[in-house]
Amino acid sequence: MKKIMKSIVAMTLIAAMILSMAGCGKKGGSSAAKGTIDKNTIYKEEQLQLNLKKDMNIGRVAVGSSKIYMIGNVYDQEYNTTTYLVTCDLDGSNYFEKKMDMKGWVDNLYITPDDNVFITYNDYFEDDSDPDNYVYENYNYIAKFDAEGNKLLEKELTEELDIDYINSLTMLNDGGMIVYAGNFIYLLDADLNKKKEKELSESTWVNQFYQFKDGTVGALMWGDTGEEMKKTDLNTLEFGEKIDFPFAIDNYTLLPGNDKYDMLLRTSSAVYGYKTGDKEPTELFNFINSDIETNYFDSLSAIADGSFIGSYSDYTDDAYKFVIAKYTKIDPADYVEKKVLSIGVTYLDYNVRKAIIKYNKTSDNYRITIVDYSLYNTEDNYNGGREKLNSDIASGQGPDIIMSDDPTLISNYASKGIFVDLHKFADSDPDVNISDIWPNLLKACETDGKLYELVPSFSIDTLVGKASKLGNRTSWTLAEMREFEKSLPEGTDLLVGGVSRESMLTSLMRVEGNNFVDLSKATCNFDSDYFKQLLTYCAELKSEEEINVDDDYYNNYDSLWRSDKVALYNFYFSDLSSYKYVVKGYFGEPVSFVGYPSSDGKGSVITFWQSLAISSKCKNQEGAWDFVKFFWSKDYQENCYSIPASMSRFDEVSKSAMERPSYEDENGEVVYYDDSWWIGGTEVKLEPLTQSDVDMLKEFILSIDKKEESFGEDILNIINEEAEPFFRGQKSVDEVTQIIQSRVSIYLKEKQ
């Protein structure tokens, strides 16, 4: 028996069940062509009504030839678990449950084509009676049951196969399975007997095994060029040649193929089919166009009639609901025609997804469809989606609406007539109270007085320090910050871990970068005296390799500012709770929002994850605005991240932040409690915010109207690359700034 220290045992178990599906749809890596919807990819959701035992939680779901199989758990008051096998027909009828003869916790559930049930589960023994001889023993099992929940076979893996945890398990067509555990591959037959095993090198890591319909087994693993799939010989368990795909396979969850497709591929937005030789996957089932609200299915299985069975957890109005549903393709003739507008995204946020679906359900005139550019990302190029979106915009072939998580994308096109000035809609729309939007946010989003992007929420990047050390400073110059740094007592760092030249240069460029680049005119001034001053200061700092901080430093991280080991905190201010934890926790006394050093007295900058713009090529700009303005609506603002664009919503949140937190107990009584945090081994009570705190924060927010740099990563890379010889003493500051000026000038002209 192996005895191991208690830890979180990570188990990633991926089932490959034998399924079939008939379907057709459009081809394409994006969810829909611009301005069109393929009616053959739209399904309706029918939630199954199950007569679950009271207080039963469903943990795992799988689909067999004609039934749905589930693992149900019921907990007693001591949190002991009773596990049930639950089954029903594909329409939810003929509900059946049986207590399972097993112990421990089920990790995953697998169903074979002949409806045998395999589960993996674990149990443990713990003895902490002797502090000097703590014992924790972990046991892993695979068990086989029939369709009625009767146990047929069981194998304890920890002793018999020396398995401490399972990375993945893949069912094979013959009823056997591949178990990947630790750095071993095991091939088991349908009776759980070990047929073969192979030890992998420590540098080999397999994410998933996958069996194609022709019996070929592939291993999705890390290779020389990123994630790739290699053929796996079941006779030797050796990896063979790489299987090439015309898409980035790691952008998808793999599902079994069928008679038409070699494999099915799932994203958060759709299911695709892929047939060897195709140029790209074919979209079969579009979740967004089908108005399916979940962004994550716990399970999704294709069945023989072309429909799907899916399960997911739904949190609505702070209530938990477990959903199992059948998805059936609608008759295209039943599709309700609306005007279609496309929105291009490089990342689909959960709240944005919900907003799109809610809009589509409630709008009588318009439907928004998604073009998912993240599918163009690859291991070789993580920015492939952004580059493709940029290319489409520049060529006039972009989506009607852009939602970007890249602060540079919209700014780069602001002066080129690519996007619509939203003031012409927002200023006169009776549904929009433009005076309720932070005026400084509007200013930060404007270019020459024109509003090309709508931002639902934002954060502020700044530096804070004790007011007792900084006084009432709200800004400072580089020279003033250097004087402050020199005045710090020995043993006090300016920033946590010390300041490296690389991190400081990046931070300074985020604040000052737009002072050196004018995207609208394609000009720059990196040969200025001020930029030379910035580089000269950074050259005096240590490189990242030269900074050496011991473990004890970070072990006491939470107390660094209270104990004056660190003077300044890089504060990414995104909500009132973060203010409470940083100021009342880390510092424990009033702070000054001094910001980064700047030439214009504006050392704090507005940042945001998302912004929306409407293409000037959009043929239905009024319809696009009808959707875009939803992100300033009360409904969306109540659920958005960070600081809401609506000042009245900020005021509502502020009122909550000035009250003690509470919850409702089992008797319906409101119970108040105090927030606290452990600082240096001492529990610190975090008092609610005061009206004075809120007033100060609102005044601070209103004072910031500068957006973080928007010239992009390419220019920053040029700066870092060419500054390095100066930092190493190989070139003068005049030489490197001339080179930077030349390279960036050429880059800007090429981008015109």
Rosetta blueprint (number, residue, H / E / L):
1 M L
2 K L
3 K L
4 I L
5 M L
6 K L
7 S L
8 I L
9 V L
10 A L
11 M L
12 T L
13 L L
14 I L
15 A L
16 A L
17 M L
18 I L
19 L L
20 S L
21 M L
22 A L
23 G L
24 C L
25 G L
26 K L
27 K E
28 G L
29 G L
30 S L
31 S L
32 A L
33 A L
34 K L
35 G L
36 T L
37 I L
38 D L
39 K H
40 N H
41 T H
42 I L
43 Y E
44 K E
45 E E
46 E E
47 Q E
48 L L
49 Q L
50 L L
51 N L
52 L L
53 K L
54 K L
55 D L
56 M L
57 N E
58 I E
59 G E
60 R E
61 V E
62 A E
63 V E
64 G L
65 S L
66 S L
67 K E
68 I E
69 Y E
70 M E
71 I E
72 G E
73 N E
74 V E
75 Y E
76 D L
77 Q L
78 E L
79 Y L
80 N L
81 T E
82 T E
83 T E
84 Y E
85 L E
86 V E
87 T E
88 C E
89 D E
90 L L
91 D L
92 G L
93 S L
94 N L
95 Y L
96 F E
97 E E
98 K E
99 K E
100 M L
101 D L
102 M L
103 K L
104 G L
105 W E
106 V E
107 D E
108 N E
109 L E
110 Y E
111 I E
112 T L
113 P L
114 D L
115 D L
116 N L
117 V E
118 F E
119 I E
120 T E
121 Y E
122 N E
123 D E
124 Y E
125 F E
126 E E
127 D E
128 D L
129 S L
130 D L
131 P L
132 D L
133 N L
134 Y L
135 V E
136 Y E
137 E E
138 N E
139 Y E
140 N E
141 Y E
142 I E
143 A E
144 K E
145 F E
146 D L
147 A L
148 E L
149 G L
150 N L
151 K E
152 L E
153 L E
154 E E
155 K E
156 E E
157 L H
158 T H
159 E H
160 E H
161 L L
162 D L
163 I L
164 D L
165 Y L
166 I L
167 N L
168 S E
169 L E
170 T E
171 M E
172 L L
173 N L
174 D L
175 G L
176 G L
177 M E
178 I E
179 V E
180 Y E
181 A E
182 G L
183 N L
184 F E
185 I E
186 Y E
187 L E
188 L E
189 D L
190 A L
191 D L
192 L L
193 N L
194 K E
195 K E
196 K E
197 E E
198 K E
199 E E
200 L L
201 S L
202 E L
203 S L
204 T L
205 W L
206 V E
207 N E
208 Q E
209 F E
210 Y E
211 Q E
212 F L
213 K L
214 D L
215 G L
216 T L
217 V E
218 G E
219 A E
220 L E
221 M E
222 W E
223 G E
224 D L
225 T L
226 G E
227 E E
228 E E
229 M E
230 K E
231 K E
232 T E
233 D L
234 L L
235 N L
236 T L
237 L L
238 E L
239 F E
240 G E
241 E E
242 K E
243 I E
244 D L
245 F L
246 P L
247 F L
248 A L
249 I H
250 D H
251 N H
252 Y L
253 T E
254 L E
255 L E
256 P E
257 G L
258 N L
259 D L
260 K L
261 Y L
262 D L
263 M E
264 L E
265 L E
266 R E
267 T L
268 S L
269 S L
270 A E
271 V E
272 Y E
273 G E
274 Y E
275 K L
276 T L
277 G L
278 D L
279 K L
280 E L
281 P L
282 T E
283 E E
284 L E
285 F E
286 N E
287 F L
288 I L
289 N L
290 S L
291 D L
292 I L
293 E L
294 T L
295 N L
296 Y L
297 F L
298 D L
299 S E
300 L E
301 S E
302 A E
303 I L
304 A L
305 D L
306 G L
307 S L
308 F E
309 I E
310 G E
311 S E
312 Y E
313 S E
314 D E
315 Y E
316 T E
317 D L
318 D L
319 A E
320 Y E
321 K E
322 F E
323 V E
324 I E
325 A E
326 K E
327 Y E
328 T E
329 K E
330 I L
331 D L
332 P H
333 A H
334 D H
335 Y L
336 V L
337 E L
338 K L
339 K E
340 V E
341 L E
342 S E
343 I E
344 G E
345 V E
346 T L
347 Y L
348 L L
349 D L
350 Y H
351 N H
352 V H
353 R H
354 K H
355 A H
356 I H
357 I H
358 K H
359 Y H
360 N H
361 K H
362 T H
363 S L
364 D L
365 N L
366 Y E
367 R E
368 I E
369 T E
370 I E
371 V E
372 D E
373 Y H
374 S H
375 L H
376 Y H
377 N L
378 T L
379 E L
380 D L
381 N L
382 Y L
383 N L
384 G H
385 G H
386 R H
387 E H
388 K H
389 L H
390 N H
391 S H
392 D H
393 I H
394 A H
395 S L
396 G L
397 Q L
398 G L
399 P L
400 D L
401 I E
402 I E
403 M E
404 S E
405 D L
406 D L
407 P H
408 T H
409 L H
410 I H
411 S H
412 N H
413 Y H
414 A L
415 S L
416 K L
417 G L
418 I L
419 F E
420 V L
421 D L
422 L L
423 H H
424 K H
425 F H
426 A H
427 D L
428 S L
429 D L
430 P L
431 D L
432 V L
433 N L
434 I H
435 S H
436 D H
437 I E
438 W L
439 P H
440 N H
441 L H
442 L H
443 K H
444 A H
445 C H
446 E E
447 T E
448 D L
449 G L
450 K E
451 L E
452 Y L
453 E L
454 L E
455 V L
456 P L
457 S E
458 F E
459 S E
460 I E
461 D E
462 T E
463 L E
464 V E
465 G E
466 K E
467 A H
468 S H
469 K H
470 L H
471 G L
472 N L
473 R L
474 T L
475 S L
476 W L
477 T L
478 L H
479 A H
480 E H
481 M H
482 R H
483 E H
484 F H
485 E H
486 K H
487 S H
488 L L
489 P L
490 E L
491 G L
492 T L
493 D E
494 L L
495 L L
496 V L
497 G L
498 G L
499 V L
500 S E
501 R H
502 E H
503 S H
504 M H
505 L H
506 T H
507 S H
508 L H
509 M H
510 R H
511 V H
512 E H
513 G H
514 N H
515 N H
516 F L
517 V E
518 D E
519 L L
520 S L
521 K L
522 A L
523 T E
524 C E
525 N L
526 F L
527 D L
528 S L
529 D H
530 Y H
531 F H
532 K H
533 Q H
534 L H
535 L H
536 T H
537 Y H
538 C H
539 A H
540 E L
541 L L
542 K E
543 S L
544 E L
545 E L
546 E L
547 I L
548 N L
549 V L
550 D L
551 D H
552 D H
553 Y H
554 Y H
555 N H
556 N L
557 Y H
558 D H
559 S H
560 L L
561 W L
562 R L
563 S L
564 D L
565 K L
566 V E
567 A L
568 L E
569 Y E
570 N E
571 F E
572 Y E
573 F E
574 S L
575 D L
576 L H
577 S H
578 S H
579 Y H
580 K H
581 Y H
582 V H
583 V H
584 K H
585 G H
586 Y H
587 F H
588 G L
589 E L
590 P L
591 V E
592 S E
593 F E
594 V L
595 G L
596 Y L
597 P L
598 S L
599 S L
600 D L
601 G L
602 K L
603 G L
604 S L
605 V E
606 I E
607 T E
608 F L
609 W L
610 Q L
611 S E
612 L E
613 A E
614 I E
615 S E
616 S L
617 K L
618 C L
619 K L
620 N L
621 Q H
622 E H
623 G H
624 A H
625 W H
626 D H
627 F H
628 V H
629 K H
630 F H
631 F H
632 W H
633 S L
634 K H
635 D H
636 Y H
637 Q H
638 E L
639 N L
640 C L
641 Y L
642 S L
643 I E
644 P E
645 A L
646 S E
647 M H
648 S H
649 R H
650 F H
651 D H
652 E H
653 V H
654 S H
655 K H
656 S H
657 A H
658 M L
659 E L
660 R L
661 P L
662 S E
663 Y E
664 E E
665 D L
666 E L
667 N L
668 G L
669 E L
670 V E
671 V E
672 Y E
673 Y L
674 D L
675 D E
676 S E
677 W E
678 W E
679 I E
680 G L
681 G L
682 T E
683 E E
684 V E
685 K E
686 L E
687 E L
688 P L
689 L L
690 T L
691 Q H
692 S H
693 D H
694 V H
695 D H
696 M H
697 L H
698 K H
699 E H
700 F H
701 I H
702 L H
703 S L
704 I L
705 D L
706 K L
707 K E
708 E L
709 E L
710 S L
711 F L
712 G L
713 E H
714 D H
715 I H
716 L H
717 N H
718 I H
719 I H
720 N H
721 E H
722 E H
723 A H
724 E H
725 P H
726 F H
727 F H
728 R L
729 G L
730 Q L
731 K L
732 S L
733 V H
734 D H
735 E H
736 V H
737 T H
738 Q H
739 I H
740 I H
741 Q H
742 S H
743 R H
744 V H
745 S H
746 I H
747 Y H
748 L H
749 K H
750 E H
751 K H
752 Q L
